[in-house]
Amino acid sequence: MGKWQLTPSLRVATFSHINKGGQEVLVESDGRTKLCRHGETAASIRSWALLEARARARGLTPQPRNSPCDCCRTLGLQTMVDTRPPSPPPSVYDLLAASDGEAIVVPEGKAYRLGAHDGYLAANGSVYCVHGHRLQTRTRAKRPCVLTAPGRCKCRVELPRRRPHLTMTAEAAAEAA
């Protein structure tokens, strides 16, 4: 078992097993959902591959994926492997703080960089730009989620829209209530 990590698609996962192709398969914090090395599920990969094949059959250029994932096969992602990962961190913020990642100071305290993305996550769940400005969602229910700081700076952060499986920190939950 490895350490918990934030995947490029902003899912929290750890090592599960090696597939037949020799690639690592990750397991999400729920202990069941298998992910590719980019943090995508078999269903997402199959959907993209089908849409890309249909586009090529029509002589069109396939639309780009809204993920850094370039996987075409789902080897080992459907496999039922008894995975007993260590207990996941209580929140994504706690995972980022424990990894000693890049941090900036914001009004709520420290905000940690969201992997390779230009956004920084604060303890209350707010996302900030590199200048410390709180970002707001500009696109409702679309993927990727586009965040900007209107009137403050020209920063624009695109994040994959995800339903988090991890809870907020105790302070953030109290503040949200």
Secondary structure, DSSP 8 states (H G I E B T S, - for coil): ----EE-TTS-EEEEEEE-TTS-EEEEETTSS-EE-TTS--HHHHHHHHHHHHHHHHTT------SSS------TTTS-----------S-HHHHHHHTT--EEEETTEEEEE-TTSS-EEETTS-EE-TTS-B-EE-SSS-SSEEEE-TTT---EEEE-----SS---HHHHHHH-
